[in-house]
């Protein structure tokens, strides 16, 4: 030990030399004076302890007493004693080291504590709580001495905080092993186990033999995966059952009962841990499965709001930190130079979305099919209105301007698709895609033109817009005369953008929906509190959750319909769609009889879709994930258009 002025360190050193945790104040004060004289040149702080040091030393000891590092007894100045807690605790730590070399040495218990030891030295706690807490988190120090309380007449076991609880379990296993090796115990308890488990004699014998030869290996099976938990509990129960017949316990009996109790509590702890781990693994497995379901891309709030098959939130079955770690693992899990399993992209440089690598190309194909009709209709409508005003737009004549128009329109109509097409990972995903008839996204390292991607022809749209014009627009002289009256001055003409065209289309569709809802509400016979109106209101709320912001219910229905209905024959396609829709309507009609207003929630509709999707009549449909989302959307459509009764 180097030179120090720390009184606790000096006290511990002096106690160790005296081989006792109880130090007389006068003897320690003399020791401190001699120590200060001898080491003053090395540490000037020791000058405070030269000469008459009692008052200074008493002040330091009082501070240590308040910190519960020592206990002062016999307050009279001449006969005061100092009880060094750490030295007392270390004595029992040494006992545990001795037990390791000689397993027959009993565990220290409350009866071993000398009478002159202060009562507040020992922290009394139930063994079950202590072992569970220490197995969860144990900081090794010499600050506490626990007394583990057991049931009935088993004496409390003394356990210093400087000893690992894993060491206590190991010693308990060895003591039980030693007990089963003695006398007739081995054959007796093996026979009891085999008799109580008919038909499992071989597995019982293997378990028992493994424990008797290598108890720690047998215990590890419970720690790692919860195996043999039932065998362990039976063995402990049979041993305790035999001891319950005894009235007086020997020291060896007490050791066996303490060991059995410690093993039982530890097994229960690890069994619970194993169960929690299995439940957590099952929750993450279900989470991974949900990532493969529509809509295939999820925000962080979507991920945190995911529910299991019973409608229970997955977040809660695992913590938010564990979820973040799992997402990090999925994002880092890659082989060689390939992309990780989970990718992230941002929409409008703001909202981030997670998507599985295997779902990127299928999602792009679906969104392209979906966006094609929206973009084509928006451009067609805009061009027709422009031609009606005798205005020729640059994109009508120039292909480059048309591609710029397509980009603006696509960005406004489907921001998710646009973000995916411009994501950093898409070139690699497209290169690794080996699906038959795969979509070509890049040519010479450059994204293909939007017109080719969406299969939209500039000439076709322009021709169709011209065909829709009145006949007099095609007659040069007449059209010129009409244009003099209809064409607006350039300075008064409002600036138009294709974002506005998409917005106008969406607003018109929204206005139609609102008008339809108002018409339905107006036809309600029971006034504003009618059941039909309440259901429609709740259905509209669910629609906002299920339908992306830049899409519509009809648009989503068409998209998922094309995913699960893969019939090529138009007649077969229509018939299958009609059959499924009728099946959903019939099912909902039965359910509505017992429906309450509060039942119209996203979880309730998902449950209905799941029940219907799992019926035998729908088992032949391949893409059940898309079918289930289609059923959810169609149920919402039926509920939001529920007629008045």
GIBEL-V789995 format. One record per pair of residues at least 4 apart in sequence whose ideal C-beta (glycine too) atoms are under 7 Angstrom apart, sorted by the first residue. I is the first residue (numbers start at 1). GAP is how many residues later the second one is. If there is no record, write none. Layout:
i	gap
I	GAP
I	GAP
This chain:
i	gap
1	12
3	36
3	39
3	40
4	5
4	6
5	38
5	40
5	41
6	4
7	4
7	53
7	54
7	57
8	4
8	56
8	61
9	4
10	4
10	22
10	25
11	4
11	12
11	17
11	59
11	71
11	73
12	4
12	72
12	74
12	75
13	4
14	4
14	9
14	14
14	17
15	5
15	6
15	8
15	69
15	72
16	71
18	5
21	62
21	63
21	66
21	67
21	70
22	59
22	61
22	94
23	4
23	5
23	58
23	59
23	61
24	4
24	57
25	4
25	55
25	56
25	57
26	4
27	4
28	4
28	54
29	4
29	24
29	25
29	28
30	4
31	4
32	4
32	17
32	21
32	25
33	4
33	16
33	17
33	20
34	4
35	4
36	4
36	10
36	13
36	14
37	13
39	4
39	7
40	6
40	7
48	8
49	4
49	7
49	8
53	4
54	4
55	4
56	4
57	4
58	4
59	4
60	4
61	4
61	9
61	11
61	21
62	4
63	4
64	5
64	6
65	5
65	6
65	7
69	16
70	12
70	13
70	14
70	15
71	12
71	14
71	47
71	50
72	8
72	10
73	8
73	10
73	45
74	5
74	6
74	7
75	5
76	4
83	5
83	35
84	4
85	4
85	36
86	4
86	56
88	33
89	4
89	53
89	56
89	71
89	73
90	4
90	52
90	72
91	4
92	4
92	16
92	53
92	66
92	68
93	4
93	67
93	69
93	70
94	4
95	4
95	13
96	4
96	67
96	71
98	4
98	7
99	4
99	6
99	72
100	71
103	71
103	72
103	75
106	145
106	148
106	149
107	50
107	148
107	151
108	4
108	50
109	46
109	47
109	48
109	49
110	37
110	45
110	46
110	48
111	44
112	46
113	4
113	9
117	4
121	24
122	23
122	25
123	21
123	22
123	23
123	24
124	23
124	25
125	4
125	5
125	21
125	23
125	24
126	4
126	23
127	4
127	21
127	22
127	23
127	134
127	135
127	138
128	4
128	137
129	4
130	4
130	16
130	18
131	4
131	34
131	131
131	134
131	135
131	138
132	4
132	137
134	4
134	31
135	30
135	134
138	26
138	27
140	22
140	24
141	20
141	21
142	19
142	20
143	18
144	17
145	13
145	15
146	13
146	15
147	9
147	11
148	8
148	9
148	11
149	7
150	4
150	6
150	108
150	111
154	100
154	103
154	104
154	107
155	99
157	101
159	4
159	9
163	4
163	5
165	4
166	4
167	4
168	4
168	94
169	4
169	93
169	97
170	4
170	46
171	4
172	4
172	87
172	90
172	91
173	4
173	42
173	43
173	46
173	90
174	4
174	41
175	4
175	80
175	81
175	84
176	4
176	39
176	80
176	83
176	84
176	87
177	4
177	35
177	38
178	4
179	6
179	77
180	5
180	6
180	9
180	32
181	5
181	31
184	4
185	4
186	4
186	26
187	4
188	4
189	4
189	46
189	49
189	50
190	4
190	18
191	4
192	4
192	46
193	4
193	11
193	15
193	41
193	42
194	7
194	10
196	38
197	7
200	4
201	4
202	4
203	4
204	4
204	27
205	4
206	4
207	4
207	11
207	21
207	24
208	4
209	4
210	4
210	7
210	8
211	4
211	7
214	4
215	4
216	4
219	4
220	4
221	4
221	6
221	7
222	4
222	5
222	6
222	7
222	10
222	45
222	48
222	49
223	47
225	49
226	45
226	48
226	49
228	4
229	4
229	38
229	42
230	4
231	4
232	4
232	35
233	4
233	34
234	4
235	4
236	4
236	24
236	27
236	28
237	4
238	4
239	4
239	21
240	4
240	20
243	10
243	14
246	7
249	4
249	5
251	4
252	4
253	4
254	4
255	4
256	4
257	4
258	4
259	4
260	4
261	4
262	4
263	4
264	4
265	4
266	4
267	4
268	4
269	4
270	4
271	4
272	4
273	4
274	4
275	4
276	4
277	4
278	4
279	4
279	38
280	4
280	37
280	38
281	4
282	4
283	4
283	25
283	31
283	34
283	35
284	4
284	34
284	42
285	4
286	4
286	22
286	28
287	4
287	19
287	27
290	16
291	7
291	65
292	64
292	67
292	333
293	332
294	266
294	331
294	332
294	335
296	59
296	63
296	67
297	56
297	57
297	58
297	66
297	119
298	4
298	5
298	55
298	56
299	52
299	53
299	54
300	4
300	52
301	4
303	51
304	11
306	8
307	4
307	5
307	6
307	7
307	296
308	4
308	6
311	292
311	296
314	4
315	5
315	8
318	4
318	5
319	4
320	4
321	4
322	4
323	4
324	4
325	4
326	4
327	4
327	15
328	4
329	4
330	10
330	11
330	12
331	9
331	11
331	13
332	8
333	7
333	8
334	4
334	5
334	6
338	94
339	4
339	18
339	86
339	89
339	90
341	15
341	16
342	12
342	14
343	12
343	14
343	17
343	82
344	8
344	9
344	10
345	8
345	10
345	74
345	75
345	78
346	4
346	5
346	6
346	73
347	4
347	6
347	68
347	69
347	72
348	67
355	4
355	5
355	8
357	72
359	4
360	4
360	60
360	69
361	4
361	68
361	72
361	74
361	77
361	78
362	4
363	4
364	4
364	53
364	56
364	75
365	4
365	74
366	4
366	193
366	197
367	4
367	47
367	49
367	50
368	4
368	49
368	85
368	86
369	193
370	185
370	189
371	4
371	39
371	42
371	43
371	46
371	83
372	4
372	82
372	83
372	84
373	4
374	4
374	39
374	181
375	4
375	31
375	34
375	35
375	38
375	79
375	81
376	4
376	80
376	85
377	4
377	128
378	4
378	31
378	35
378	120
378	123
378	124
378	127
379	4
379	26
379	30
379	82
380	4
380	81
380	84
380	85
381	4
381	120
381	124
382	4
382	116
382	119
383	4
383	10
383	13
383	78
383	79
383	82
384	4
384	81
384	84
385	4
386	5
386	7
387	78
387	79
387	82
388	81
389	97
389	98
389	99
390	93
390	96
390	97
392	4
394	4
394	7
395	6
395	7
395	10
396	66
398	4
399	4
399	59
400	4
401	4
402	4
402	49
402	56
403	4
403	46
403	47
403	48
404	4
405	4
405	93
406	4
406	44
406	45
406	50
407	4
407	43
408	4
408	89
408	90
408	91
409	4
409	89
409	93
410	4
410	7
410	8
410	40
411	4
411	7
412	86
412	87
412	90
413	89
413	137
414	4
414	136
415	4
415	135
416	4
417	4
418	4
419	4
420	6
421	5
421	26
425	4
426	4
426	15
427	4
427	15
428	4
429	4
430	11
430	12
433	5
440	8
441	6
441	7
442	4
442	5
442	6
443	5
448	4
448	5
449	4
450	4
451	5
451	6
451	7
456	5
457	4
458	4
459	4
460	4
461	4
462	4
463	4
464	4
469	4
469	5
472	6
472	7
472	10
473	6
475	4
476	4
477	4
478	4
479	4
482	4
483	4
488	4
488	5
489	4
496	4
498	4
499	4
500	4
501	4
502	4
503	4
504	4
505	4
506	4
507	4
508	4
509	4
509	43
510	4
511	4
512	4
513	4
514	4
515	4
516	4
517	4
517	19
518	4
519	4
520	16
520	121
520	123
520	124
521	12
523	121
524	6
524	8
524	9
524	120
525	119
526	4
528	5
530	4
530	114
531	4
531	66
532	4
532	110
532	111
532	112
532	113
533	4
534	4
534	63
535	4
535	62
535	65
535	104
535	107
536	4
536	103
536	104
536	106
537	4
538	4
538	59
538	62
539	4
539	61
539	97
539	100
539	101
540	100
542	4
542	58
542	59
542	60
542	63
542	94
543	4
543	10
543	93
543	97
545	57
546	56
546	86
546	87
546	90
547	4
547	5
547	6
547	9
551	4
551	5
552	4
553	4
553	80
553	83
553	84
554	4
555	4
556	4
556	77
557	4
557	73
557	76
557	77
557	80
558	4
560	4
560	66
560	69
560	70
560	73
561	4
561	16
561	69
563	60
563	63
564	57
564	59
564	62
564	63
564	66
565	8
565	11
565	12
567	5
567	6
567	9
569	4
570	4
571	4
572	4
573	4
574	4
575	4
576	4
577	4
578	4
579	4
580	4
581	4
581	53
582	4
583	4
584	4
584	28
584	47
584	50
584	51
585	4
585	53
586	4
587	4
587	25
588	4
588	47
588	50
591	4
591	17
595	4
599	5
600	4
600	39
602	4
603	4
604	4
605	4
605	27
605	30
605	31
606	4
606	26
607	4
608	4
608	27
609	4
609	19
609	22
609	23
609	26
610	4
610	18
612	19
613	5
613	11
613	14
613	15
613	18
618	9
621	6
623	4
624	4
625	4
626	4
627	4
628	4
629	4
630	4
631	4
632	4
633	4
634	4
635	4
636	4
637	4
638	4
